[in-house]
Amino acid sequence: MSDLLLFVTVTLITCTTPGAGVLNTIANAFRYGWPRAWICPLGNAAGVAVMSAVSAAGLGAVIAATPVAFYGLQTIGALVLVWMAVNYP
């Protein structure tokens, strides 16, 4: 039970600390209004949930131990960022 409490605590801290997710929410609130800005924290929480599931499944250790997998993820991430920069100027 203490592991679950630690997990929930870390997740809550991660979701509530200011960062890119908070800046995105504020920017969208100014741009589109508060009703549409509520989607941003939900997306942020979904991202934290996915990363938590990946970590809990032990895939982080596999990726850290396999340089090719780590490089592949870096490359995919960079390509996604380039695609977003081109499609969402």
C-alpha positions as CSV (number, residue, x, y, z in Angstrom):
1,M,0.0,0.0,0.0
2,S,2.9,2.4,0.7
3,D,4.0,2.0,-3.0
4,L,0.6,3.1,-4.2
5,L,0.6,6.1,-1.9
6,L,4.0,7.1,-3.2
7,F,2.9,6.6,-6.8
8,V,-0.3,8.8,-6.2
9,T,1.8,11.5,-4.4
10,V,4.4,11.7,-7.2
11,T,1.6,11.8,-9.8
12,L,-0.2,14.6,-8.1
13,I,3.0,16.6,-7.7
14,T,3.9,16.1,-11.3
15,C,0.5,17.1,-12.5
16,T,0.3,20.2,-10.4
17,T,3.7,21.8,-10.6
18,P,4.2,24.6,-13.1
19,G,5.8,23.7,-16.3
20,A,5.1,23.4,-20.0
21,G,1.6,22.0,-19.4
22,V,0.7,25.0,-17.2
23,L,2.0,27.4,-19.8
24,N,0.1,25.7,-22.5
25,T,-3.1,25.8,-20.4
26,I,-2.7,29.5,-19.7
27,A,-1.9,30.3,-23.4
28,N,-5.0,28.4,-24.6
29,A,-7.1,30.0,-21.9
30,F,-6.2,33.4,-23.2
31,R,-6.5,32.4,-26.8
32,Y,-9.8,30.3,-26.7
33,G,-11.3,31.0,-23.3
34,W,-11.5,28.9,-20.1
35,P,-14.1,26.4,-21.3
36,R,-11.7,25.1,-24.0
37,A,-8.6,25.4,-21.8
38,W,-9.8,22.5,-19.6
39,I,-8.7,20.1,-22.3
40,C,-5.0,20.9,-21.7
41,P,-4.7,19.6,-18.1
42,L,-6.6,16.5,-19.1
43,G,-4.0,15.9,-21.8
44,N,-1.2,16.6,-19.4
45,A,-2.6,14.0,-16.9
46,A,-3.0,11.5,-19.7
47,G,0.6,11.9,-20.6
48,V,1.7,11.4,-17.0
49,A,-0.5,8.3,-16.9
50,V,1.1,6.8,-20.0
51,M,4.6,7.6,-18.7
52,S,3.7,6.1,-15.4
53,A,2.4,2.9,-17.0
54,V,5.5,2.6,-19.2
55,S,7.7,3.0,-16.1
56,A,5.7,0.6,-14.1
57,A,5.9,-2.0,-16.9
58,G,9.7,-1.8,-16.7
59,L,10.2,-0.5,-20.2
60,G,12.3,2.4,-18.9
61,A,15.0,0.0,-17.7
62,V,14.9,-1.9,-21.0
63,I,15.3,1.4,-23.0
64,A,18.1,2.5,-20.7
65,A,19.9,-0.8,-21.1
66,T,19.5,-0.8,-24.9
67,P,21.2,2.1,-26.6
68,V,19.6,1.4,-30.0
69,A,16.1,1.6,-28.5
70,F,17.0,4.8,-26.8
71,Y,18.4,6.3,-30.0
72,G,15.3,5.2,-31.8
73,L,13.0,6.9,-29.3
74,Q,15.1,10.1,-29.6
75,T,14.9,10.0,-33.3
76,I,11.1,9.4,-33.3
77,G,10.7,12.3,-30.8
78,A,12.7,14.6,-32.9
79,L,10.8,13.7,-36.0
80,V,7.5,14.3,-34.2
81,L,8.7,17.8,-33.1
82,V,9.8,18.7,-36.7
83,W,6.4,17.5,-38.0
84,M,4.6,19.6,-35.4
85,A,6.7,22.7,-36.2
86,V,5.9,22.3,-39.9
87,N,2.1,21.6,-39.4
88,Y,1.4,23.9,-36.5
89,P,3.3,27.1,-37.1
